[in-house]
């Protein structure tokens, strides 16, 4: 997990750079959504240094167990397609 990401809990959606997935809205009307690479398998504190951590690279996960940056009105649906491309399947809440 990249330095500066802070305290993350198991279930965090990560990019290939080890950062928490986010949605960015730019000007004019440009939106980018990070590609999901892995799901964090343990709680970590990467506030001041990068941290090695166990991750899941494939599997099925309940959407309520996953986390990501919620800036710019990001929702789990924003990350579902890229997650699916790498074998991470997000199951809706019951």
N, C-alpha and C positions, 0 to 999 in steps of 0.2 A: 504494500500500500504506500502510495507516494507521501512524502513529507508534506505537512501542511493540511492534510485532509481531516485532521482532528480525530475525535473519538467516533469510531464507527461500530455498529453492532452487526452481528451475524445476520445475513440476509441483504446486506448492502449490494446493490448492483454496481459492478466495477468496469471501467474501461480497460483496454489493454495496457494503458500507462499506469494502472493502479489508482485511478481517481474515481471518486463517486460520480456516477452518471448524472448528467444534467441536460436541461433544455435551454438553449440560448436564443433569445430574440434580438435581432439586430435591425439596423435601418438599411434600406426601406423594406419593411416586411420580410426580412430574411430570418428564417428559423432554422437552427441546426439542433439535432438531437444526437447525443453521444451513442455510439454503438456499444451494446452490452458485450462484455468479454467473459465475465465470470460472476459468481455469487460468493460473497465473503462467507466463510464457514465458521468464523469465530469473531468475538469482539476484539478490537484493537485500538490502540491510541497512537495515531500517526501525527500528533500535533506538532512535534518539533523534529522528528526524524522519520525516515521511511522505515517500514516494518515488514518483515516476512510473515505471511499468514497463510493458513490453509484456505483453499477456495474450491468451490464446485464449478466444473467446466461444462457440465451437462446435468440434466435432471428435471424433475417437475416440482414446482414450488407454488405454494399458495400466495396469492397477490398480497394479502395482508401481512405476510411475513417478510416482504421485500421492502427495501428503502432506497431512496435516491434523492437528489436535490429537488425540492419542490418549487424552486424559483420559477418565475414565468409560467405559472399555472401548469407545471408538468404533472402528468398523471401516469399511472402504470401502463396505460394503453400506448403512450408515446414510445415506450421501450420494448413492447411486446414483439414487434416484427424483427428487430435486430437480435433480440434474445433467442427467438425461434431459429434464426439462421445458424446459430452456434450450438443448438441442441438444448437450450434452456427454455422450458415450457412453463408458462405462467397460467395457473389454474384460477378461475374466478372464485371470489368468496361465495360461501353458501348462503 
